[in-house]
Amino acid sequence: MAFKPLHDRVLVRRIESDEKTKGGLIIPDSAKEKPSEGEVIAVGEGARKDSGELIEMSVKPGDRILFGKWSGTEITLDGEEYLIMKESDILGIIEGGATASKAA
C-alpha cells in the first residue's frame, strides 16, 4: 500500500475488541460497538502555523491510540478498512501496548 496522509492527518487501523466479556459471555456481532482503539499506520508531515513553520506530529506509525467514537472517515485500501482522521481527533497514546478497558 502506498498512501501518505497530508498535513496533520493520520491513517489508522482499528484494533478489534474482545469477543467475550470478563465474565465469559460471548458478545454477538450485532451488539458490538466499533472500537475506538487503533494503530497508527501513516502520518502526514504536520500542520503549519500562519508563519509557515511546521508543527510536528505527536504520533508516529506503530503507536496505539484512542480516538473519539465518531472520529475519522472510513476508507478501504487494498481490501482493508482504515480511518483517516486529524491528529486533533486522537485522544491519547496507549503506552506499553496495554489495551484500554471500558467500565461496565
Biopython code that builds the backbone (N, CA, C, O; Angstrom):
import numpy as np
from Bio.PDB.StructureBuilder import StructureBuilder

atoms = [
    (1, "MET", "N", (0.850, -1.176, 0.000)),
    (1, "MET", "CA", (0.000, 0.000, 0.000)),
    (1, "MET", "C", (0.893, 1.235, 0.000)),
    (1, "MET", "O", (1.820, 1.338, 0.803)),
    (2, "ALA", "N", (0.617, 2.146, -0.879)),
    (2, "ALA", "CA", (1.370, 3.392, -0.947)),
    (2, "ALA", "C", (0.392, 4.538, -0.708)),
    (2, "ALA", "O", (-0.231, 5.033, -1.647)),
    (3, "PHE", "N", (0.259, 4.956, 0.544)),
    (3, "PHE", "CA", (-0.655, 6.046, 0.887)),
    (3, "PHE", "C", (0.009, 6.919, 1.934)),
    (3, "PHE", "O", (0.460, 6.412, 2.961)),
    (4, "LYS", "N", (0.080, 8.213, 1.697)),
    (4, "LYS", "CA", (0.659, 9.150, 2.655)),
    (4, "LYS", "C", (-0.378, 10.225, 2.954)),
    (4, "LYS", "O", (-0.770, 10.973, 2.058)),
    (5, "PRO", "N", (-0.826, 10.309, 4.208)),
    (5, "PRO", "CA", (-1.770, 11.371, 4.579)),
    (5, "PRO", "C", (-1.119, 12.755, 4.419)),
    (5, "PRO", "O", (0.099, 12.898, 4.534)),
    (6, "LEU", "N", (-1.940, 13.747, 4.158)),
    (6, "LEU", "CA", (-1.441, 15.117, 4.020)),
    (6, "LEU", "C", (-1.627, 15.900, 5.313)),
    (6, "LEU", "O", (-2.525, 15.616, 6.106)),
    (7, "HIS", "N", (-0.768, 16.882, 5.507)),
    (7, "HIS", "CA", (-0.845, 17.841, 6.607)),
    (7, "HIS", "C", (-0.890, 17.141, 7.966)),
    (7, "HIS", "O", (0.015, 16.372, 8.288)),
    (8, "ASP", "N", (-1.931, 17.396, 8.769)),
    (8, "ASP", "CA", (-1.997, 16.833, 10.127)),
    (8, "ASP", "C", (-2.967, 15.651, 10.190)),
    (8, "ASP", "O", (-3.626, 15.432, 11.207)),
    (9, "ARG", "N", (-3.046, 14.902, 9.108)),
    (9, "ARG", "CA", (-3.942, 13.739, 9.078)),
    (9, "ARG", "C", (-3.177, 12.459, 9.375)),
    (9, "ARG", "O", (-1.968, 12.369, 9.158)),
    (10, "VAL", "N", (-3.919, 11.460, 9.882)),
    (10, "VAL", "CA", (-3.334, 10.199, 10.323)),
    (10, "VAL", "C", (-4.153, 9.050, 9.737)),
    (10, "VAL", "O", (-5.383, 9.105, 9.734)),
    (11, "LEU", "N", (-3.482, 8.013, 9.243)),
    (11, "LEU", "CA", (-4.140, 6.799, 8.767)),
    (11, "LEU", "C", (-4.091, 5.782, 9.906)),
    (11, "LEU", "O", (-3.018, 5.477, 10.428)),
    (12, "VAL", "N", (-5.273, 5.255, 10.292)),
    (12, "VAL", "CA", (-5.397, 4.383, 11.459)),
    (12, "VAL", "C", (-6.101, 3.086, 11.087)),
    (12, "VAL", "O", (-7.072, 3.093, 10.329)),
    (13, "ARG", "N", (-5.606, 1.969, 11.625)),
    (13, "ARG", "CA", (-6.289, 0.678, 11.506)),
    (13, "ARG", "C", (-6.927, 0.391, 12.853)),
    (13, "ARG", "O", (-6.255, 0.415, 13.884)),
    (14, "ARG", "N", (-8.237, 0.119, 12.844)),
    (14, "ARG", "CA", (-8.933, -0.220, 14.089)),
    (14, "ARG", "C", (-8.362, -1.491, 14.687)),
    (14, "ARG", "O", (-7.963, -2.404, 13.965)),
    (15, "ILE", "N", (-8.326, -1.546, 16.012)),
    (15, "ILE", "CA", (-7.955, -2.761, 16.724)),
    (15, "ILE", "C", (-9.241, -3.327, 17.286)),
    (15, "ILE", "O", (-9.925, -2.676, 18.076)),
    (16, "GLU", "N", (-9.565, -4.536, 16.878)),
    (16, "GLU", "CA", (-10.824, -5.163, 17.290)),
    (16, "GLU", "C", (-10.823, -5.494, 18.769)),
    (16, "GLU", "O", (-9.796, -5.868, 19.336)),
    (17, "SER", "N", (-11.984, -5.353, 19.385)),
    (17, "SER", "CA", (-12.137, -5.649, 20.812)),
    (17, "SER", "C", (-12.380, -7.139, 21.020)),
    (17, "SER", "O", (-12.615, -7.883, 20.068)),
    (18, "ASP", "N", (-12.320, -7.560, 22.280)),
    (18, "ASP", "CA", (-12.538, -8.961, 22.627)),
    (18, "ASP", "C", (-13.941, -9.399, 22.254)),
    (18, "ASP", "O", (-14.869, -8.590, 22.224)),
    (19, "GLU", "N", (-14.089, -10.667, 21.974)),
    (19, "GLU", "CA", (-15.378, -11.246, 21.620)),
    (19, "GLU", "C", (-16.153, -11.698, 22.858)),
    (19, "GLU", "O", (-17.327, -12.056, 22.761)),
    (20, "LYS", "N", (-15.490, -11.681, 24.036)),
    (20, "LYS", "CA", (-16.139, -12.114, 25.274)),
    (20, "LYS", "C", (-16.018, -11.024, 26.335)),
    (20, "LYS", "O", (-15.089, -10.216, 26.312)),
    (21, "THR", "N", (-16.969, -11.016, 27.260)),
    (21, "THR", "CA", (-16.890, -10.116, 28.408)),
    (21, "THR", "C", (-15.967, -10.739, 29.442)),
    (21, "THR", "O", (-15.562, -11.893, 29.300)),
    (22, "LYS", "N", (-15.634, -9.986, 30.477)),
    (22, "LYS", "CA", (-14.791, -10.519, 31.547)),
    (22, "LYS", "C", (-15.442, -11.722, 32.216)),
    (22, "LYS", "O", (-14.743, -12.604, 32.715)),
    (23, "GLY", "N", (-16.757, -11.768, 32.232)),
    (23, "GLY", "CA", (-17.490, -12.880, 32.836)),
    (23, "GLY", "C", (-17.608, -14.102, 31.930)),
    (23, "GLY", "O", (-18.148, -15.127, 32.346)),
    (24, "GLY", "N", (-17.106, -14.004, 30.685)),
    (24, "GLY", "CA", (-17.112, -15.144, 29.783)),
    (24, "GLY", "C", (-18.263, -15.168, 28.797)),
    (24, "GLY", "O", (-18.369, -16.106, 28.007)),
    (25, "LEU", "N", (-19.136, -14.152, 28.819)),
    (25, "LEU", "CA", (-20.257, -14.113, 27.874)),
    (25, "LEU", "C", (-19.749, -13.713, 26.491)),
    (25, "LEU", "O", (-18.938, -12.797, 26.361)),
    (26, "ILE", "N", (-20.229, -14.403, 25.467)),
    (26, "ILE", "CA", (-19.840, -14.082, 24.095)),
    (26, "ILE", "C", (-20.721, -12.938, 23.599)),
    (26, "ILE", "O", (-21.942, -12.970, 23.750)),
    (27, "ILE", "N", (-20.087, -11.935, 23.009)),
    (27, "ILE", "CA", (-20.804, -10.765, 22.507)),
    (27, "ILE", "C", (-21.125, -10.992, 21.031)),
    (27, "ILE", "O", (-20.206, -11.163, 20.230)),
    (28, "PRO", "N", (-22.416, -11.000, 20.646)),
    (28, "PRO", "CA", (-22.756, -11.191, 19.232)),
    (28, "PRO", "C", (-22.348, -9.965, 18.410)),
    (28, "PRO", "O", (-22.288, -8.853, 18.934)),
    (29, "ASP", "N", (-22.069, -10.175, 17.119)),
    (29, "ASP", "CA", (-21.650, -9.085, 16.237)),
    (29, "ASP", "C", (-22.636, -7.925, 16.241)),
    (29, "ASP", "O", (-22.232, -6.766, 16.146)),
    (30, "SER", "N", (-23.929, -8.229, 16.352)),
    (30, "SER", "CA", (-24.948, -7.177, 16.307)),
    (30, "SER", "C", (-24.894, -6.265, 17.526)),
    (30, "SER", "O", (-25.402, -5.145, 17.468)),
    (31, "ALA", "N", (-24.291, -6.710, 18.629)),
    (31, "ALA", "CA", (-24.237, -5.915, 19.858)),
    (31, "ALA", "C", (-22.887, -5.233, 20.058)),
    (31, "ALA", "O", (-22.722, -4.451, 20.995)),
    (32, "LYS", "N", (-21.927, -5.521, 19.192)),
    (32, "LYS", "CA", (-20.587, -4.942, 19.352)),
    (32, "LYS", "C", (-20.569, -3.497, 18.892)),
    (32, "LYS", "O", (-21.194, -3.134, 17.896)),
    (33, "GLU", "N", (-19.843, -2.685, 19.634)),
    (33, "GLU", "CA", (-19.598, -1.307, 19.207)),
    (33, "GLU", "C", (-18.298, -1.303, 18.428)),
    (33, "GLU", "O", (-17.413, -2.122, 18.679)),
    (34, "LYS", "N", (-18.181, -0.384, 17.484)),
    (34, "LYS", "CA", (-16.912, -0.256, 16.793)),
    (34, "LYS", "C", (-15.891, 0.238, 17.811)),
    (34, "LYS", "O", (-16.181, 1.160, 18.574)),
    (35, "PRO", "N", (-14.708, -0.356, 17.834)),
    (35, "PRO", "CA", (-13.713, 0.037, 18.828)),
    (35, "PRO", "C", (-13.188, 1.439, 18.568)),
    (35, "PRO", "O", (-13.149, 1.901, 17.427)),
    (36, "SER", "N", (-12.792, 2.097, 19.621)),
    (36, "SER", "CA", (-12.207, 3.424, 19.478)),
    (36, "SER", "C", (-10.723, 3.359, 19.789)),
    (36, "SER", "O", (-10.127, 4.323, 20.268)),
    (37, "GLU", "N", (-10.141, 2.203, 19.507)),
    (37, "GLU", "CA", (-8.717, 1.987, 19.695)),
    (37, "GLU", "C", (-8.136, 1.589, 18.350)),
    (37, "GLU", "O", (-8.774, 0.863, 17.588)),
    (38, "GLY", "N", (-6.939, 2.054, 18.053)),
    (38, "GLY", "CA", (-6.350, 1.720, 16.766)),
    (38, "GLY", "C", (-4.849, 1.834, 16.766)),
    (38, "GLY", "O", (-4.231, 2.253, 17.745)),
    (39, "GLU", "N", (-4.272, 1.446, 15.631)),
    (39, "GLU", "CA", (-2.830, 1.540, 15.425)),
    (39, "GLU", "C", (-2.577, 2.538, 14.310)),
    (39, "GLU", "O", (-3.218, 2.485, 13.261)),
    (40, "VAL", "N", (-1.639, 3.450, 14.540)),
    (40, "VAL", "CA", (-1.273, 4.437, 13.529)),
    (40, "VAL", "C", (-0.465, 3.727, 12.449)),
    (40, "VAL", "O", (0.536, 3.072, 12.741)),
    (41, "ILE", "N", (-0.905, 3.858, 11.206)),
    (41, "ILE", "CA", (-0.235, 3.233, 10.068)),
    (41, "ILE", "C", (0.665, 4.236, 9.348)),
    (41, "ILE", "O", (1.790, 3.904, 8.974)),
    (42, "ALA", "N", (0.175, 5.460, 9.153)),
    (42, "ALA", "CA", (0.946, 6.503, 8.464)),
    (42, "ALA", "C", (0.511, 7.864, 8.972)),
    (42, "ALA", "O", (-0.628, 8.038, 9.406)),
    (43, "VAL", "N", (1.421, 8.833, 8.917)),
    (43, "VAL", "CA", (1.115, 10.203, 9.353)),
    (43, "VAL", "C", (1.582, 11.195, 8.296)),
    (43, "VAL", "O", (2.514, 10.935, 7.535)),
    (44, "GLY", "N", (0.907, 12.336, 8.272)),
    (44, "GLY", "CA", (1.321, 13.427, 7.394)),
    (44, "GLY", "C", (2.510, 14.151, 7.997)),
    (44, "GLY", "O", (2.996, 13.780, 9.066)),
    (45, "GLU", "N", (2.976, 15.182, 7.311)),
    (45, "GLU", "CA", (4.156, 15.910, 7.786)),
    (45, "GLU", "C", (3.848, 16.828, 8.959)),
    (45, "GLU", "O", (4.757, 17.212, 9.694)),
    (46, "GLY", "N", (2.581, 17.185, 9.145)),
    (46, "GLY", "CA", (2.191, 18.073, 10.238)),
    (46, "GLY", "C", (1.504, 19.321, 9.712)),
    (46, "GLY", "O", (1.542, 19.620, 8.518)),
    (47, "ALA", "N", (0.883, 20.034, 10.620)),
    (47, "ALA", "CA", (0.198, 21.282, 10.258)),
    (47, "ALA", "C", (1.229, 22.410, 10.167)),
    (47, "ALA", "O", (2.377, 22.255, 10.584)),
    (48, "ARG", "N", (0.806, 23.527, 9.624)),
    (48, "ARG", "CA", (1.676, 24.698, 9.524)),
    (48, "ARG", "C", (1.040, 25.882, 10.241)),
    (48, "ARG", "O", (-0.169, 26.100, 10.168)),
    (49, "LYS", "N", (1.879, 26.636, 10.932)),
    (49, "LYS", "CA", (1.436, 27.890, 11.555)),
    (49, "LYS", "C", (1.242, 28.924, 10.450)),
    (49, "LYS", "O", (1.652, 28.702, 9.311)),
    (50, "ASP", "N", (0.620, 30.047, 10.783)),
    (50, "ASP", "CA", (0.432, 31.130, 9.811)),
    (50, "ASP", "C", (1.764, 31.622, 9.256)),
    (50, "ASP", "O", (1.844, 32.092, 8.121)),
    (51, "SER", "N", (2.818, 31.505, 10.084)),
    (51, "SER", "CA", (4.152, 31.944, 9.659)),
    (51, "SER", "C", (4.797, 30.949, 8.691)),
    (51, "SER", "O", (5.843, 31.239, 8.111)),
    (52, "GLY", "N", (4.170, 29.762, 8.513)),
    (52, "GLY", "CA", (4.726, 28.747, 7.631)),
    (52, "GLY", "C", (5.551, 27.703, 8.368)),
    (52, "GLY", "O", (5.966, 26.706, 7.778)),
    (53, "GLU", "N", (5.789, 27.929, 9.657)),
    (53, "GLU", "CA", (6.575, 26.987, 10.457)),
    (53, "GLU", "C", (5.796, 25.684, 10.650)),
    (53, "GLU", "O", (4.595, 25.707, 10.921)),
    (54, "LEU", "N", (6.491, 24.545, 10.509)),
    (54, "LEU", "CA", (5.881, 23.231, 10.626)),
    (54, "LEU", "C", (5.663, 22.855, 12.091)),
    (54, "LEU", "O", (6.559, 23.006, 12.921)),
    (55, "ILE", "N", (4.459, 22.363, 12.397)),
    (55, "ILE", "CA", (4.152, 21.848, 13.734)),
    (55, "ILE", "C", (4.262, 20.333, 13.632)),
    (55, "ILE", "O", (3.459, 19.694, 12.952)),
    (56, "GLU", "N", (5.256, 19.755, 14.308)),
    (56, "GLU", "CA", (5.490, 18.315, 14.228)),
    (56, "GLU", "C", (4.329, 17.505, 14.769)),
    (56, "GLU", "O", (3.607, 17.952, 15.660)),
    (57, "MET", "N", (4.155, 16.307, 14.223)),
    (57, "MET", "CA", (3.113, 15.394, 14.684)),
    (57, "MET", "C", (3.523, 14.776, 16.021)),
    (57, "MET", "O", (4.706, 14.544, 16.268)),
    (58, "SER", "N", (2.537, 14.513, 16.877)),
    (58, "SER", "CA", (2.783, 13.896, 18.182)),
    (58, "SER", "C", (2.735, 12.379, 18.120)),
    (58, "SER", "O", (3.205, 11.704, 19.036)),
    (59, "VAL", "N", (2.172, 11.838, 17.046)),
    (59, "VAL", "CA", (2.068, 10.384, 16.896)),
    (59, "VAL", "C", (2.952, 9.939, 15.737)),
    (59, "VAL", "O", (3.308, 10.727, 14.861)),
    (60, "LYS", "N", (3.295, 8.650, 15.759)),
    (60, "LYS", "CA", (4.122, 8.079, 14.705)),
    (60, "LYS", "C", (3.570, 6.708, 14.330)),
    (60, "LYS", "O", (2.812, 6.123, 15.104)),
    (61, "PRO", "N", (3.931, 6.183, 13.162)),
    (61, "PRO", "CA", (3.473, 4.844, 12.794)),
    (61, "PRO", "C", (3.855, 3.823, 13.868)),
    (61, "PRO", "O", (4.966, 3.834, 14.398)),
    (62, "GLY", "N", (2.897, 2.940, 14.168)),
    (62, "GLY", "CA", (3.119, 1.922, 15.192)),
    (62, "GLY", "C", (2.522, 2.278, 16.540)),
    (62, "GLY", "O", (2.332, 1.398, 17.379)),
    (63, "ASP", "N", (2.216, 3.573, 16.770)),
    (63, "ASP", "CA", (1.603, 3.981, 18.039)),
    (63, "ASP", "C", (0.208, 3.388, 18.163)),
    (63, "ASP", "O", (-0.527, 3.292, 17.180)),
    (64, "ARG", "N", (-0.149, 2.991, 19.377)),
    (64, "ARG", "CA", (-1.504, 2.506, 19.681)),
    (64, "ARG", "C", (-2.246, 3.682, 20.298)),
    (64, "ARG", "O", (-1.766, 4.282, 21.259)),
    (65, "ILE", "N", (-3.407, 4.017, 19.756)),
    (65, "ILE", "CA", (-4.101, 5.246, 20.150)),
    (65, "ILE", "C", (-5.557, 4.995, 20.523)),
    (65, "ILE", "O", (-6.134, 3.956, 20.204)),
    (66, "LEU", "N", (-6.132, 5.982, 21.208)),
    (66, "LEU", "CA", (-7.572, 6.041, 21.462)),
    (66, "LEU", "C", (-8.106, 7.252, 20.719)),
    (66, "LEU", "O", (-7.458, 8.297, 20.661)),
    (67, "PHE", "N", (-9.303, 7.098, 20.150)),
    (67, "PHE", "CA", (-9.919, 8.217, 19.427)),
    (67, "PHE", "C", (-11.404, 8.236, 19.714)),
    (67, "PHE", "O", (-11.970, 7.254, 20.194)),
    (68, "GLY", "N", (-12.030, 9.358, 19.416)),
    (68, "GLY", "CA", (-13.454, 9.534, 19.662)),
    (68, "GLY", "C", (-14.300, 8.577, 18.834)),
    (68, "GLY", "O", (-13.901, 8.155, 17.748)),
    (69, "LYS", "N", (-15.465, 8.245, 19.358)),
    (69, "LYS", "CA", (-16.364, 7.277, 18.732)),
    (69, "LYS", "C", (-16.716, 7.636, 17.287)),
    (69, "LYS", "O", (-16.812, 6.745, 16.442)),
    (70, "TRP", "N", (-16.907, 8.902, 16.994)),
    (70, "TRP", "CA", (-17.324, 9.331, 15.659)),
    (70, "TRP", "C", (-16.185, 9.966, 14.873)),
    (70, "TRP", "O", (-16.436, 10.684, 13.905)),
    (71, "SER", "N", (-14.952, 9.721, 15.264)),
    (71, "SER", "CA", (-13.791, 10.332, 14.608)),
    (71, "SER", "C", (-13.481, 9.689, 13.268)),
    (71, "SER", "O", (-13.707, 8.496, 13.066)),
    (72, "GLY", "N", (-12.969, 10.484, 12.376)),
    (72, "GLY", "CA", (-12.408, 9.985, 11.137)),
    (72, "GLY", "C", (-13.391, 9.660, 10.036)),
    (72, "GLY", "O", (-14.607, 9.669, 10.223)),
    (73, "THR", "N", (-12.818, 9.373, 8.883)),
    (73, "THR", "CA", (-13.548, 8.972, 7.693)),
    (73, "THR", "C", (-13.098, 7.570, 7.328)),
    (73, "THR", "O", (-11.901, 7.315, 7.192)),
    (74, "GLU", "N", (-14.055, 6.651, 7.166)),
    (74, "GLU", "CA", (-13.725, 5.267, 6.832)),
    (74, "GLU", "C", (-13.375, 5.164, 5.359)),
    (74, "GLU", "O", (-14.075, 5.701, 4.501)),
    (75, "ILE", "N", (-12.268, 4.458, 5.074)),
    (75, "ILE", "CA", (-11.859, 4.197, 3.689)),
    (75, "ILE", "C", (-11.419, 2.743, 3.579)),
    (75, "ILE", "O", (-11.152, 2.091, 4.590)),
    (76, "THR", "N", (-11.343, 2.239, 2.359)),
    (76, "THR", "CA", (-10.839, 0.892, 2.102)),
    (76, "THR", "C", (-9.661, 1.012, 1.152)),
    (76, "THR", "O", (-9.783, 1.592, 0.072)),
    (77, "LEU", "N", (-8.520, 0.465, 1.553)),
    (77, "LEU", "CA", (-7.322, 0.430, 0.719)),
    (77, "LEU", "C", (-6.852, -1.013, 0.621)),
    (77, "LEU", "O", (-6.675, -1.677, 1.643)),
    (78, "ASP", "N", (-6.652, -1.502, -0.582)),
    (78, "ASP", "CA", (-6.193, -2.885, -0.801)),
    (78, "ASP", "C", (-7.037, -3.892, -0.028)),
    (78, "ASP", "O", (-6.507, -4.874, 0.491)),
    (79, "GLY", "N", (-8.353, -3.656, 0.054)),
    (79, "GLY", "CA", (-9.261, -4.586, 0.702)),
    (79, "GLY", "C", (-9.307, -4.490, 2.220)),
    (79, "GLY", "O", (-10.045, -5.248, 2.849)),
    (80, "GLU", "N", (-8.547, -3.585, 2.831)),
    (80, "GLU", "CA", (-8.564, -3.411, 4.286)),
    (80, "GLU", "C", (-9.235, -2.087, 4.637)),
    (80, "GLU", "O", (-9.123, -1.102, 3.907)),
    (81, "GLU", "N", (-9.936, -2.086, 5.775)),
    (81, "GLU", "CA", (-10.617, -0.867, 6.219)),
    (81, "GLU", "C", (-9.709, -0.055, 7.130)),
    (81, "GLU", "O", (-9.042, -0.600, 8.009)),
    (82, "TYR", "N", (-9.693, 1.251, 6.908)),
    (82, "TYR", "CA", (-8.891, 2.189, 7.692)),
    (82, "TYR", "C", (-9.737, 3.409, 8.016)),
    (82, "TYR", "O", (-10.842, 3.574, 7.500)),
    (83, "LEU", "N", (-9.203, 4.254, 8.874)),
    (83, "LEU", "CA", (-9.778, 5.562, 9.167)),
    (83, "LEU", "C", (-8.731, 6.621, 8.857)),
    (83, "LEU", "O", (-7.546, 6.436, 9.133)),
    (84, "ILE", "N", (-9.176, 7.724, 8.284)),
    (84, "ILE", "CA", (-8.314, 8.899, 8.154)),
    (84, "ILE", "C", (-8.901, 9.944, 9.082)),
    (84, "ILE", "O", (-10.086, 10.269, 8.997)),
    (85, "MET", "N", (-8.062, 10.472, 9.975)),
    (85, "MET", "CA", (-8.540, 11.483, 10.920)),
    (85, "MET", "C", (-7.472, 12.539, 11.139)),
    (85, "MET", "O", (-6.293, 12.323, 10.857)),
    (86, "LYS", "N", (-7.902, 13.671, 11.641)),
    (86, "LYS", "CA", (-6.962, 14.710, 12.024)),
    (86, "LYS", "C", (-6.308, 14.310, 13.337)),
    (86, "LYS", "O", (-6.905, 13.609, 14.154)),
    (87, "GLU", "N", (-5.090, 14.757, 13.528)),
    (87, "GLU", "CA", (-4.380, 14.430, 14.759)),
    (87, "GLU", "C", (-5.154, 14.918, 15.987)),
    (87, "GLU", "O", (-5.081, 14.291, 17.044)),
    (88, "SER", "N", (-5.881, 16.006, 15.866)),
    (88, "SER", "CA", (-6.652, 16.545, 16.987)),
    (88, "SER", "C", (-7.812, 15.640, 17.403)),
    (88, "SER", "O", (-8.359, 15.811, 18.493)),
    (89, "ASP", "N", (-8.202, 14.668, 16.548)),
    (89, "ASP", "CA", (-9.250, 13.701, 16.899)),
    (89, "ASP", "C", (-8.725, 12.587, 17.802)),
    (89, "ASP", "O", (-9.504, 11.836, 18.388)),
    (90, "ILE", "N", (-7.406, 12.486, 17.910)),
    (90, "ILE", "CA", (-6.793, 11.450, 18.744)),
    (90, "ILE", "C", (-6.811, 11.914, 20.189)),
    (90, "ILE", "O", (-6.355, 13.012, 20.507)),
    (91, "LEU", "N", (-7.352, 11.053, 21.073)),
    (91, "LEU", "CA", (-7.484, 11.401, 22.489)),
    (91, "LEU", "C", (-6.212, 11.123, 23.269)),
    (91, "LEU", "O", (-5.922, 11.817, 24.243)),
    (92, "GLY", "N", (-5.447, 10.117, 22.856)),
    (92, "GLY", "CA", (-4.209, 9.798, 23.565)),
    (92, "GLY", "C", (-3.516, 8.594, 22.977)),
    (92, "GLY", "O", (-4.066, 7.867, 22.150)),
    (93, "ILE", "N", (-2.269, 8.401, 23.438)),
    (93, "ILE", "CA", (-1.450, 7.260, 23.026)),
    (93, "ILE", "C", (-1.426, 6.275, 24.177)),
    (93, "ILE", "O", (-1.228, 6.662, 25.329)),
    (94, "ILE", "N", (-1.628, 5.003, 23.868)),
    (94, "ILE", "CA", (-1.589, 3.951, 24.888)),
    (94, "ILE", "C", (-0.143, 3.479, 25.009)),
    (94, "ILE", "O", (0.424, 2.950, 24.054)),
    (95, "GLU", "N", (0.441, 3.670, 26.171)),
    (95, "GLU", "CA", (1.836, 3.286, 26.406)),
    (95, "GLU", "C", (1.935, 1.824, 26.756)),
    (95, "GLU", "O", (1.041, 1.294, 27.417)),
    (96, "GLY", "N", (2.975, 1.160, 26.344)),
    (96, "GLY", "CA", (3.248, -0.217, 26.747)),
    (96, "GLY", "C", (2.387, -1.280, 26.089)),
    (96, "GLY", "O", (2.475, -2.451, 26.456)),
    (97, "GLY", "N", (1.554, -0.901, 25.123)),
    (97, "GLY", "CA", (0.768, -1.892, 24.396)),
    (97, "GLY", "C", (-0.421, -2.445, 25.158)),
    (97, "GLY", "O", (-1.075, -3.372, 24.680)),
    (98, "ALA", "N", (-0.723, -1.895, 26.344)),
    (98, "ALA", "CA", (-1.894, -2.377, 27.107)),
    (98, "ALA", "C", (-3.156, -1.927, 26.406)),
    (98, "ALA", "O", (-3.182, -0.863, 25.787)),
    (99, "THR", "N", (-4.199, -2.727, 26.497)),
    (99, "THR", "CA", (-5.457, -2.339, 25.875)),
    (99, "THR", "C", (-6.316, -1.605, 26.898)),
    (99, "THR", "O", (-6.258, -1.879, 28.097)),
    (100, "ALA", "N", (-7.092, -0.694, 26.410)),
    (100, "ALA", "CA", (-7.989, 0.065, 27.282)),
    (100, "ALA", "C", (-9.214, -0.777, 27.598)),
    (100, "ALA", "O", (-9.695, -1.521, 26.744)),
    (101, "SER", "N", (-9.714, -0.666, 28.804)),
    (101, "SER", "CA", (-10.938, -1.389, 29.140)),
    (101, "SER", "C", (-12.020, -0.406, 29.509)),
    (101, "SER", "O", (-11.748, 0.645, 30.089)),
    (102, "LYS", "N", (-13.247, -0.747, 29.174)),
    (102, "LYS", "CA", (-14.389, 0.122, 29.454)),
    (102, "LYS", "C", (-14.983, -0.238, 30.798)),
    (102, "LYS", "O", (-15.006, -1.408, 31.181)),
    (103, "ALA", "N", (-15.456, 0.748, 31.505)),
    (103, "ALA", "CA", (-16.135, 0.500, 32.765)),
    (103, "ALA", "C", (-17.525, -0.074, 32.468)),
    (103, "ALA", "O", (-18.234, 0.409, 31.585)),
    (104, "ALA", "N", (-17.889, -1.088, 33.203)),
    (104, "ALA", "CA", (-19.187, -1.737, 32.951)),
    (104, "ALA", "C", (-20.295, -1.102, 33.734)),
    (104, "ALA", "O", (-21.445, -1.529, 33.634)),
]
sb = StructureBuilder()
sb.init_structure("model")
sb.init_model(0)
sb.init_chain("A")
sb.init_seg("    ")
for serial, (resi, resn, name, xyz) in enumerate(atoms, 1):
    if name == "N":
        sb.init_residue(resn, " ", resi, " ")
    sb.init_atom(name, np.array(xyz, "f"), 0.0, 1.0, " ", f" {name:<3s}", serial, name[0])
structure = sb.get_structure()
